[in-house]
């Protein structure tokens, strides 16, 4: 878990973004705030050659985002009565207000998978928790991809264990995780900004996936983001994610934020 440089890799570039004059864009996206590491691997969650979405070759499809210490957490989840197993598990855990890690995958949404889906979502957090020597209840889970297909847990378990030793605080790792959560996206989505509130410096970094699915009502969006500040007290609750609330409730979109605890 050695921290790396946050200097952006040569082949990575920022998409043009119009920012508030007080915001400065910085490299590192999800790793830009202090105290966060991440990594991604390919573990063949959606079998190669099983459809157009699997024609991307060995694209990373599983990622981990980990905070060095217990982090304040807030989440925005779908209001749809039919929601995926990871949504149910993570919604319960964000209610505790603190978490340490997020395990996220593409290729399989673990949605409409019944009781086994809940078992698999919990199992993912359990494997991740053991890899970091933390409680599985401190791990959140996000999944996106095919619906109604059982999660290939042997591949997922192998991927989590392979990913854990690769954790680092680097722009390269952040870019890889941003790519790992892509499904129909044509490009990765990531950003980090730095600004000041009074005498305090604040950094917010995030990655996101989501592109046109069947209709707006079926859109699938994942938006993990991280935050750090040298302010002693910062408001960090469900209001934090209110601006991301979708106009059309769907089965599996959610945003999760982790705020590094000073």
C-alpha positions as CSV (number, residue, x, y, z in Angstrom):
1,X,0.0,0.0,0.0
2,X,2.7,2.5,-0.9
3,X,1.5,5.9,-1.8
4,X,2.5,7.0,-5.3
5,X,2.8,10.2,-7.2
6,X,-0.4,12.2,-8.1
7,X,1.2,13.6,-11.2
8,X,-1.0,12.6,-14.1
9,X,0.4,9.9,-16.5
10,X,1.5,11.2,-19.9
11,X,-1.3,9.3,-21.7
12,X,-4.0,10.6,-19.3
13,X,-5.6,13.9,-20.0
14,X,-8.3,16.1,-18.5
15,X,-11.4,16.7,-20.6
16,X,-12.3,20.4,-20.9
17,X,-14.4,21.3,-17.9
18,X,-15.7,24.8,-17.1
19,X,-15.0,25.3,-13.4
20,X,-16.0,28.0,-10.9
21,X,-13.3,30.6,-10.8
22,X,-12.4,29.6,-7.2
23,X,-11.9,25.9,-8.2
24,X,-8.6,24.6,-9.4
25,X,-8.5,21.2,-11.2
26,X,-5.9,18.8,-9.9
27,X,-4.8,15.4,-10.9
28,X,-5.7,12.2,-9.1
29,X,-9.5,12.2,-9.2
30,X,-10.6,9.7,-6.5
31,X,-7.1,9.7,-5.0
32,X,-6.5,13.4,-5.0
33,X,-7.9,13.9,-1.4
34,X,-5.4,12.7,1.2
35,X,-5.9,9.4,2.8
36,X,-7.3,7.5,-0.2
37,X,-5.8,4.7,-2.3
38,X,-7.3,2.6,-5.1
39,X,-6.6,-0.1,-7.6
40,X,-8.2,-2.0,-10.4
41,X,-7.8,-5.4,-12.1
42,X,-9.4,-7.6,-14.8
43,X,-11.1,-10.7,-13.5
44,X,-13.4,-11.6,-16.4
45,X,-16.7,-10.8,-14.6
46,X,-18.5,-10.6,-18.0
47,X,-17.1,-13.5,-19.9
48,X,-15.1,-12.5,-23.0
49,X,-17.0,-13.1,-26.2
50,X,-20.4,-13.1,-24.6
51,X,-21.7,-10.0,-26.3
52,X,-20.8,-6.5,-27.6
53,X,-20.0,-5.3,-24.1
54,X,-17.4,-8.0,-23.8
55,X,-15.6,-7.1,-27.0
56,X,-13.4,-4.6,-25.1
57,X,-10.8,-7.3,-24.4
58,X,-9.1,-7.5,-21.0
59,X,-10.6,-4.2,-19.7
60,X,-10.3,-3.9,-15.9
61,X,-13.7,-4.7,-14.4
62,X,-13.1,-4.6,-10.7
63,X,-11.8,-1.8,-8.5
64,X,-11.2,-1.0,-4.8
65,X,-11.2,2.4,-3.1
66,X,-9.9,2.5,0.4
67,X,-9.5,5.1,3.1
68,X,-6.6,5.0,5.5
69,X,-8.9,5.7,8.4
70,X,-12.6,5.5,9.1
71,X,-14.2,8.0,6.8
72,X,-17.5,9.8,7.1
73,X,-19.9,8.5,4.5
74,X,-23.0,9.8,2.7
75,X,-24.9,8.1,-0.1
76,X,-27.7,8.9,-2.6
77,X,-29.6,5.8,-3.7
78,X,-32.5,5.1,-6.1
79,X,-36.0,5.4,-4.8
80,X,-37.2,2.6,-7.0
81,X,-38.8,-0.3,-5.1
82,X,-36.9,-2.7,-7.4
83,X,-33.2,-2.2,-6.7
84,X,-30.1,-4.2,-6.9
85,X,-28.5,-6.1,-4.1
86,X,-25.5,-3.8,-3.8
87,X,-27.9,-0.8,-3.4
88,X,-29.6,-2.6,-0.5
89,X,-26.4,-3.5,1.3
90,X,-24.7,-0.2,0.8
91,X,-27.8,1.8,1.8
92,X,-27.9,0.0,5.1
93,X,-24.2,0.6,5.8
94,X,-24.1,4.2,4.9
95,X,-26.7,4.8,7.6
96,X,-23.8,4.1,10.1
97,X,-22.2,7.3,8.8
98,X,-18.7,5.8,8.6
99,X,-17.0,3.4,6.2
100,X,-13.5,2.4,5.1
101,X,-13.7,1.0,1.6
102,X,-15.7,0.5,-1.6
103,X,-15.5,-2.5,-3.9
104,X,-16.9,-1.8,-7.3
105,X,-17.3,-3.9,-10.5
106,X,-18.6,-3.7,-14.0
107,X,-20.0,-6.5,-16.2
108,X,-22.6,-7.6,-13.7
109,X,-25.1,-5.4,-11.8
110,X,-26.1,-8.1,-9.4
111,X,-29.7,-6.9,-9.9
112,X,-32.9,-9.0,-9.9
113,X,-30.8,-11.9,-8.5
114,X,-33.0,-12.6,-5.5
115,X,-31.6,-13.8,-2.1
116,X,-28.4,-15.1,-3.7
117,X,-27.6,-11.6,-4.9
118,X,-27.7,-10.3,-1.3
119,X,-25.5,-13.2,-0.2
120,X,-23.0,-12.4,-3.0
121,X,-22.9,-8.6,-2.3
122,X,-22.2,-9.3,1.4
123,X,-19.6,-11.9,0.4
124,X,-17.8,-9.3,-1.8
125,X,-17.5,-6.9,1.2
126,X,-16.4,-9.8,3.4
127,X,-13.6,-10.8,1.1
128,X,-12.5,-7.1,0.7
129,X,-12.7,-6.6,4.5
130,X,-10.4,-9.6,5.1
131,X,-7.9,-8.3,2.5
132,X,-7.6,-5.0,4.5
133,X,-8.1,-6.4,7.9
134,X,-11.2,-4.3,8.5
135,X,-14.8,-5.2,9.3
136,X,-16.8,-6.2,6.3
137,X,-19.5,-3.9,7.6
138,X,-17.1,-1.0,6.9
139,X,-17.0,-2.0,3.2
140,X,-19.6,-0.7,0.6
141,X,-20.3,-2.4,-2.7
142,X,-21.2,-1.1,-6.1
143,X,-22.0,-3.1,-9.2
144,X,-23.0,-2.3,-12.8
145,X,-23.6,-4.3,-15.9
146,X,-25.9,-7.2,-16.9
147,X,-29.1,-7.6,-15.0
148,X,-30.6,-10.9,-13.9
149,X,-27.3,-12.8,-14.1
150,X,-25.7,-14.4,-11.0
151,X,-22.5,-12.8,-10.0
152,X,-19.5,-15.0,-10.9
153,X,-18.2,-15.1,-7.4
154,X,-15.1,-17.2,-8.1
155,X,-13.8,-14.6,-10.5
156,X,-14.9,-11.7,-8.2
157,X,-13.1,-13.2,-5.2
158,X,-10.0,-13.8,-7.2
159,X,-10.1,-10.2,-8.5
160,X,-10.5,-8.7,-5.0
161,X,-7.6,-10.6,-3.6
162,X,-5.4,-9.7,-6.6
163,X,-6.4,-6.1,-6.4
164,X,-5.7,-5.5,-2.7
165,X,-1.9,-5.6,-2.9
166,X,-2.0,-3.1,-5.8
167,X,-3.6,-0.2,-3.8
168,X,-1.7,3.1,-4.2
169,X,-2.4,6.8,-4.1
170,X,-1.7,7.6,-7.7
171,X,-3.3,9.3,-10.7
172,X,-2.6,6.1,-12.7
173,X,-4.5,3.9,-10.3
174,X,-7.4,6.4,-10.2
175,X,-7.6,6.4,-14.0
176,X,-7.7,2.6,-14.0
177,X,-10.6,2.4,-11.5
178,X,-12.4,5.1,-13.6
179,X,-12.0,2.8,-16.6
180,X,-12.9,-0.4,-14.6
181,X,-16.4,0.9,-13.9
182,X,-17.2,1.7,-17.5
183,X,-19.8,-0.3,-19.4
184,X,-21.4,1.4,-22.4
185,X,-19.4,4.6,-21.7
186,X,-17.2,5.7,-24.6
187,X,-14.7,7.4,-22.3
188,X,-13.8,7.5,-18.6
189,X,-15.2,10.2,-16.3
190,X,-13.0,11.5,-13.5
191,X,-12.1,14.9,-11.9
192,X,-10.7,16.4,-8.8
193,X,-10.8,20.0,-7.7
194,X,-9.2,22.0,-4.9
195,X,-10.6,25.2,-3.4
196,X,-10.6,27.2,-0.2
197,X,-13.3,27.8,2.5
198,X,-12.0,30.5,4.7
199,X,-8.5,29.5,5.7
200,X,-9.1,25.8,4.9
201,X,-8.1,24.0,1.8
202,X,-10.6,21.4,0.5
203,X,-10.2,18.7,-2.1
204,X,-12.9,16.7,-3.8
205,X,-12.3,13.9,-6.2
206,X,-14.6,11.6,-8.0
207,X,-15.2,9.1,-10.8
208,X,-18.4,8.3,-12.5
209,X,-19.9,5.9,-15.1
210,X,-23.2,6.2,-16.9
211,X,-24.3,6.4,-20.5
212,X,-27.6,6.1,-22.4
213,X,-29.2,2.8,-21.6
214,X,-32.7,1.8,-22.8
215,X,-34.4,5.0,-21.7
216,X,-33.7,7.6,-19.0
217,X,-35.8,5.5,-16.6
218,X,-33.3,2.6,-16.9
219,X,-30.1,4.7,-16.6
220,X,-27.4,3.1,-14.5
221,X,-25.1,5.5,-12.8
222,X,-22.3,5.0,-10.3
223,X,-20.5,7.9,-8.7
224,X,-18.0,7.2,-6.0
225,X,-16.2,10.3,-4.7
226,X,-13.8,11.3,-2.0
227,X,-13.2,14.4,0.1
228,X,-10.6,15.8,2.4
229,X,-10.3,19.1,4.3
230,X,-8.3,20.5,7.2
231,X,-11.5,22.0,8.6
232,X,-12.4,20.4,11.9
233,X,-16.1,20.1,11.1
234,X,-17.7,19.8,7.7
235,X,-21.4,19.1,6.9
236,X,-21.4,15.7,5.3
237,X,-24.8,13.9,5.1
238,X,-27.5,12.9,2.6
239,X,-27.8,16.5,1.5
240,X,-24.3,16.2,0.1
241,X,-25.5,14.0,-2.7
242,X,-28.9,15.6,-3.3
243,X,-27.8,17.5,-6.4
244,X,-27.1,14.1,-8.0
245,X,-30.6,12.8,-7.6
246,X,-31.9,11.4,-10.9
247,X,-35.1,12.6,-12.4
248,X,-36.1,9.0,-13.2
249,X,-35.7,6.4,-10.5
250,X,-34.0,3.3,-11.7
251,X,-32.8,-0.1,-10.4
252,X,-29.1,0.5,-9.7
253,X,-27.8,4.1,-9.6
254,X,-26.2,5.5,-6.6
255,X,-23.5,7.9,-5.5
256,X,-21.3,7.3,-2.4
257,X,-19.0,9.8,-0.8
258,X,-16.2,9.2,1.7
259,X,-14.8,12.1,3.7
260,X,-11.4,11.5,5.2
261,X,-11.6,12.0,8.9
262,X,-9.1,14.4,10.4
